[in-house]
């Protein structure tokens, strides 16, 4: 996915907690920290799918389902849980560990993505791990809730770079990020209705933070994939770029 020159960002400095907004000659300093030059999304690294022997593709901290890379002040977390990055307990634990490892004053922006060229960004929950006793599958202490809170509380802004389709709980994972840049063939589908289960309340409220009521209802009720272009037009994702 080429990130073209369209996606220039003017406000990634220090951390989300510092919150320095800089655009052209105008700066709004919440904590008085001197701003650094703006980050260009067009300059963000594209992760190759070359051999795993490549140094930047080695698993970090013995994580089995994600890879991490750091280039200057930019950190990258790459989902790599064959075949479709299901949100298993193992992947979520590894992702939470990678997010913790990427908490540093020298990391100013973090990218979350699948391997380059992926046809599926993530297939959502591993249905084999859903509870069978009739309880809410996404209570406060369940793994997905943990990783959503880890993303929301991470000190660095997180950009989701999406290629391929995004299913179920993976949509919430993406929407929890601070910015979303998607390939022009990316699709998003909220699929619990296909399993005959409702999406949990806290997850639904998270969707309502970024999307309008009618759009969220359509996605929840129909469980049909929605193209990135439509979500961008609705302001749900930030930009759509060519693969």
N, C-alpha and C positions, 0 to 999 in steps of 0.2 A: 504494500500500500504506500503510495507516494503522498507525502503530506503537503505537497504544493506550497505556494507562497501565500495561500489564502488565510492560513490559520495563525496569524500573528497575535501573540498574547502580550499585553502590556502590564500585567500585574502579578507576576510570580516572583516575589522577593522575600527572602528570609523564611517565612513560614506562614501558615494560615493563622496562627495565633498572633503573629506580628501584624498581619493585615496592612500592608502598605500598597496603596493603589497609585499607579503611575501611568499617565497617559499624555504623551506629548510633553508640554511644559507644565502640566498640572500634576501635583502630588498631594495626596491626603495621607498624612503621617499619623497613624493612630498611636504608635509607641515612640515616635521620634527617631527611629533607626534610619540611617541614610540609605536611600534606595540604590540598588545595583542596576546595571543595564537590563532592559527587558529580555525575556526569553522568547525565542522564536520557535514555534512548534515545527516550522519547516526545517529547523536544524536538528530536531530530535532524531536519534539514531534509529535506523531500520534494522531489526534483528534478523539475521540470516538463518536459514535452516541447514547450514552446513554441518559437517561432522561434529559430534559431541566432544571431540578432542579439542576443538577450539577453546582457548583459555576462558573466554567470556561465557561459554556455554556449560562450564562445569557446575554441578550442583553446589549451592552455597550452604554451608553448615549442615551437610548431609541431608538436605531436603530432597525427597524422592520425586515430588510431583511439580516442582517449580524450579526455574533457574533464575538467578539474579545477575545483574550486570551493573556496574557503575562506571560512568564516563564523566569525569569532572564533577560538576554539581548535579548531574542528572542520574537518577537511579532507575533501573528497569526491572520489573518482575514479569517473568514469562511463564504462563501456565503450560504445563507439559504433562498432562495426565491422560495417556492414551485410552480410548481413541478420540474422545470428544470432550475431554476436560469436565467430566461430571463432578459436581460439587460434593464429593465424598468427604467423609470426616477427615481422611488423610490429606486430601488436597487443601481443605480449609485450615487444618492445623499447620500445614506447611506455609500457606499463604499468610496466616497470622504471624508465624515466626519470621517470614521474610519481611513483613511490614515492620515488625519490631527491630529487625536487624538494620533496616533502612532509616531508622530514626537517628538523625545526625544533624548537627548545625551546619555541616558542609553540603548536605543534600538539599537543594532548593526546589526540586520538582521530581515527582516519581511517576513512571509510566507503568500501567498495567495492561498486558496484552497476551494474546496467544502466539504461537509460533507463526512466523511470516507465511502467508498463503493459506492459513487454516480455513477450512470450509465451515467449521463449527467453532465459534469462540468458546462456548460452553453449552452443554446440554442441560444445565441446571441440576437439580437434585438427583442423586443416585437413588432411584426409587426403591432399591433393595434395602436402603437404610431408613426409609420412612417408617414411623411407628405403626404397629398393626393393632393397637389396643383402642383405637378410636380417638385418641387425644390429638390436640392441635400439633401438627408436625413441626411447627416453628415457634416454640415457646422461647422465652427470654434467654434461657441457657442453652438452646440448641446451637450447633456450630455456625449456621448461616448468620444468626443474630450476632454472634461473637465477631465474625469477620466484618459485618456491616459496621458495627461500632468501632472496630479497629481502623477501618477506612475513614469514617467520619471524624475520628479523634486524632488521626495522624497529623503531625505538625507540618508536613510538606504538602502542598497541593498535589493531587493525584489526577492524572489524565488517563482515561480509558481509551485505548486505541483498538478499535473493534474491526475485525475481519470475520466474515462468515455469519452464521446464524447464532442468535442468543435466545436461550429457552428458559422459561420458568424463573427460578430464583436467581439465575445468572443475570436476568434483566435488572433485578434490584441491586445486585453486586455492581453492575455497570453504572446505574443511576446514582448510586451512593458516591461515586467519584465526583471530583470538583468540576471536571470538564470531560466531555465525551466527543471524540473524533471518530467517525465511522467510515468504512469503505462504502462505495456507492451501491454495492450489492448486499450490504448487511441487512439483516432482518431481526426483529425482536418479537417474541411471543410469550405471553403469560399463560401457562398451560395447566394450572391446577384443575380447571374445569374439566379437562379431558380425563382426569383421574377421579372425578367426582368428589373433589375436596375443595373447600374455600381457601382463598389466600388469607393468611393470618392478618389480624388488624394492624399490627405495627408495620408490617410490610406494605399493606395498602396505604397507610398514612405516609410512608416514605415515598410511594409513587405520587401521591397527591402533592408532595412538596415540589415536584418538578413538572407535573402534567395536570391538565384540567380534568375535572370530574368526568365529563362525557368521554374523553379519550381513555381514561383509566377504565371506565365501565366497559367500553367496547373491547379493550384488550382482555379484561377479566372474563367477560361474558362469552366472547366468541372464541378465545384461545387461538386466534388466527395470527400468523406472522404479519407484522407491520413493517413496511419498508423504512429505511433510514431517512429517506427524503421527506416522508410525511412527518416523522418525528422532529426532523430539523425545522420544518416549516411551522410546527407547533411550539418550537422553542425548547423541546425536551432534550435534544442533543445539540452540540455547538456547531458542528460542521460535518459535511459529507465530502469526501475526496475520492479520486480515482484509486483503484487498486494499483 
